[in-house]
Amino acid sequence: MTVSEIFETMDYGTAPESAAEALAWIVDQGGKFGHFIDGEMTAAGTPFETRNPATGDVLATLTQGTQADVDAAVKAARRAQPKWEAAGGPARAKVLYALARLLQKHSRLFAVLESLDNGKPIREARDIDIPQAQRHFYFHAGMAQLMPSELPDAQALGVCGQVIPWNFPLLMLAWKIAPALAMGNTVVLKPAEYTSLTAMLFADICGQAGVPKGVVNIVTGDGAVGEMVVSADVDKVAFTGSTAVGRRIREATAGSGKALTLELGGKSPYIVFDDADIDSAVEGLVDAIWFNQGQVCCAGSRLLVHEPVADLFHTKLRARMDKLRVGSPLDKSIDVGAIVDPKQHETISALVSANTAGETYVADCAIPETGSFYPPTLITDLQPADTLMQEEIFGPVLVSSTFRTPAEAVSIANNTRYGLAATIWSENVNLALDIAPKLVAGIVWINGTNMMDAAAGFGGVRESGFGREGGWEGLSAYTKSKAPQKQVKPIAPMTGSGAPSDGIDRTAKLYIGGKQARPDSGYSAQVWAKNGVLLGHAPQASRKDVRNAVEAAHAAKGWSKTTGHLRAQILYFIAENLTARAEEFAHRLDQMQGGKTGAKEVEAAVQSLFTYAAWADKYDGQVHGVPIRGVAMAMKEPVGVIGALCSAAAPLAGLVGAMAPAIAMGNRVILSASEPFPLAATDFSQVLETSDVPAGVVNILTGPQGDVADAMARHMDIDAVWSFGDPDLDQVVEAGSASNLKRTWVQNGKAIDWATPPAKTFLSQATEIKNIWVPYGE
Ligand code: NAI
């Protein structure tokens, strides 16, 4: 036999990892688990089984949580929270560091247990899940240490309810628990029902690490228990899982004052250009879609190949698929393990068998006859609108289509309701870096894929959810400002009778697409001065006007591509023109409000224009040094079109204070002006008209905010809604936003001081972070 023949026939031998210690640990625990509440394991209750998906064997029984369990856990977390926060960042850092060390010490046990419970290859659990979980605790130990000096204005939110999925059980636990604890919060976490064992082992090490009682609580069970956690007396809900459940949670928490972050599904494009290193790009796909059996929210599940190389690429890909080794997850030479549960297997099979489009190729590799295994599958020649190009399969099934030009690649890539991640494969750095900003995604990988790190925020846009986990930005989801805030007071409009004092009837208009526009309703309302004199009429905007404003804002998308320098110039120019009319505005404000604060309010508006003009070219991103070859560039991008319900009490400063940060960062805005005092806004549109603000960048509506709030929240082409208005509208905004899972920012009844607004908070609300991973250095 020649050497080349040996190479031809040589196969990997099996390299099984022993399950003995993990199984012994389960037996040690009695084979059945209760919850982890207030530092103790509770007695096991109503049981449900957790199985090894590779064999179908029962591993242990877990307890289905009850309302009483969730209440007890929340109570314990509430009791423990003040002391945990008061202990200070450095004290918390020690505990987080101890957790990281213990995870490291027991990493083999964690990895085997994870592989048994979830079905993922031991190689992945050992080399990715567990080390990444450790890294999260190390990284956030550092964040706890730095909190007093770097985040002096931040404090904990309180108790966090966290619901996690089954695809990265321990890693998702780490992503949730590490930042929460670092910032002084306590947690009640519900692991996924299929995969709770590593959470139980984590509970076991919490005591050893010195985590005080009640700081970490873990309640097991199904979605019903998740619902209980979401509706419990918690200050924040953090969820990772399906978009459908995320949407339900958005609705359930609307108007509750609870902070919310959602990390949801994806259908991430994997774009291969004709100048790519084809073999690397094929190998990349193994990590993109066959990593964790494709059960990855950011999986590169939608292959887009440049037409000239499509045939070659698919041929090489099929050949590579045939070499994938599917089998026992505990075998160290396995590439693809078991699907988490037969139910998920059924979902994948049903989606694939319902498909009649394209050409399906199933890898020619051996599949175990028993257990929840699904063969690596490729479906080529799909059209962008085909179901499988749009729906998340969450299994080892890759769908593929081709493109002709870079522009077409971008348009197909963005043609989905999701926006989590994207991969670009090209040897041309100019091309890759030209495409990266055009992709609607929270993460872009260039010539690599599925890379994650605690230092680089992870999260998406559109229906992939909102909020980031990891990095500095991830911390804002677990903190609030220490600055005291007053409560918003309801303000009634002035009333009066009779004609205007100068006999001239003034009917203001809406400001849409750079033009004064009549309201679609055809109605206007009288606006009275404090002394009962008629000041004018304000148009009553309705849903149709919101739609027109959205259209105008979308037509002005070029604004997002302008430079910070240019936007600063325009903001300064608005300030200059407002200053020239300062007296007139001050008088108008005093007339409407019947006070003497008009001049001060105009000054506050001018100041905010100057402040955000100053920031327009300075609120830069970061470059993260990640422990993988390359760097992650955290770019701050505009959110898109933002609807804002402006403050009633500060008709000018509140309007300008919302507009300026939004447009400074490249967004277009639709402002719903102060309902009781709308005329400062209609006057302000004249200032905009003379200040070189391109048509559609700022749109101003007057009239009742209720209808406008609902229309904005439900509009599919508005990317975020801010509410500084009536606190009753918080619920309307948050519930309506479930439509396209847009970002919302409500004040929960707290008033903003428009003379000294929290500029950095505004800027972070006005931007979306996109982490672009690029090869760099050796
Ligand atoms: P799921 O979203 O139902 O489960 C995730 C977690 O949410 C689990 O802990 C579950 O118990 C909990 N949960 C379920 N219903 C809940 C509710 N009403 N309120 C609060 N918590 C609730 O995901 P599932 O059904 O296991 O998987 C279905 C599909 O979801 C998958 O095929 C995949 O497309 C997607 N998925 C996405 C994940 C991601 O990381 N983006 C992770 C898991 C699933």
Residues whose N, C-alpha, C, O or C-beta is under 5 A from the ligand:
A	BS01	NAI	V163 I164 P165 W166 N167 K190 P191 A192 E193 G221 D222 G223 G226 E227 T240 G241 S242 V245 E263 L264 G265 C297 E392 I393 F394
